[in-house]
Amino acid sequence: MVQTIADYDSNEYDYRTYWDGRDYERWAEERALGRLIRLLGTPDWLADFGGGYGRNAVHYRDRARHYVIVDGSATNLRNAAVELGADVAAGRAFLVRSDLNALPFRPYAFDAAIVVRVLHHLPDLDGALARMAGTVGGRFLLDVPIKHHLLARLRGGPVRGADPVRTGTSESPFWNFQLDAVRHAMTRYGWRTRPVASVNNLRRWDRLLPGGAVRVLDPAVRVVELAAQRLGRGWWGPSQFVLAQRVRGPRSVAADVPPGVPLLAGRMCCPACRGRLAWAPAVATCLTCATTYRWDGPVWDFTIR
Ligand SMILES: C[S@@+](CC[C@H](N)C(=O)[O-])C[C@H]1O[C@@H](n2cnc3c(N)ncnc32)[C@H](O)[C@@H]1O
């Protein structure tokens, strides 16, 4: 099992600052997610895999009865605990620190899930997809970074074939995928998929032109982006959103939890060996491999050390 969590914690990095000065990118994604989240219905339990500091919770927090932000970054989850403190206190939101390659959830723990701006961090995408998808019983919205988007083709980059393309640095590699390869993997895991939006179709245009030109062109660019979100499905933009739906219906999963332990516990298992967990105040212990995990405070730590 490859275990790699991209480092969002070193050097006092705060991912929230990434969004400074990226108004177009943020707006484009918000428009897409605002529309697409409805395709997930009104789930009882929703997972936001690699959910960071909860940036996208605004889209699902009024639709899902419970939601779980799963992320490997301690800093991002600490910030989520502040941003979403009221939901955490109300027992609606849960923040679980975990590697997406070794998840602490039972099969079909969730009715729905999203994964946004995360797959480019996953070198073993097939493995991580199998693990994420295995915990979802209903619908799953995936943001797939593709290698064969329009700009890459115009630049003459390596876009052919099913293999992922690696960019970035050796410490921070980024992976881009062939959309069909990702969809085929989901089909093998028992899902039907369809592309539902092409997003960020004019990536970085507002960072390349001078401010005056950006102000003049902005309304026209937004019209093009909205049209391309539909027309460019599968080929135009670098972020292709795919809706996946299980071919067979979900099964019931929740186990009983001891009094005083939140309901999420009944949907969890040991991330190391998939064994059952015994829940005591602040600590969950695997009944098979005896690994312990702390669940005191707003962030539950289910990383494997
Ligand atoms: C670009 S951020 C996106 C956060 C959020 N989805 C959003 O759209 O704002 C990528 C997130 O993926 C998380 N991540 C990357 N690799 C991971 C892994 N293997 N397991 C868990 N989280 C991971 C990072 O910690 C980070 O919070």
The ligand as an ORCA input file, in Angstrom:
! r2SCAN-3c Opt
* xyz 0 1
  C      -5.358     21.492     -2.985
  S      -5.920     20.968     -1.430
  C      -7.681     20.861     -1.744
  C      -8.506     20.947     -0.496
  C     -10.020     20.960     -0.753
  N     -10.476     19.763     -1.413
  C     -10.382     22.167     -1.569
  O     -10.850     22.016     -2.694
  O     -10.224     23.276     -1.032
  C      -5.437     19.249     -1.386
  C      -5.749     18.570     -0.057
  O      -5.515     17.169     -0.203
  C      -4.918     16.695      0.995
  N      -4.192     15.470      0.665
  C      -3.246     15.292     -0.291
  N      -2.811     14.011     -0.312
  C      -3.499     13.364      0.669
  C      -3.500     12.026      1.149
  N      -2.737     11.062      0.618
  N      -4.324     11.728      2.162
  C      -5.104     12.685      2.737
  N      -5.162     13.959      2.325
  C      -4.364     14.301      1.293
  C      -4.048     17.831      1.449
  O      -3.736     17.742      2.819
  C      -4.897     19.046      1.078
  O      -5.703     19.466      2.134
*
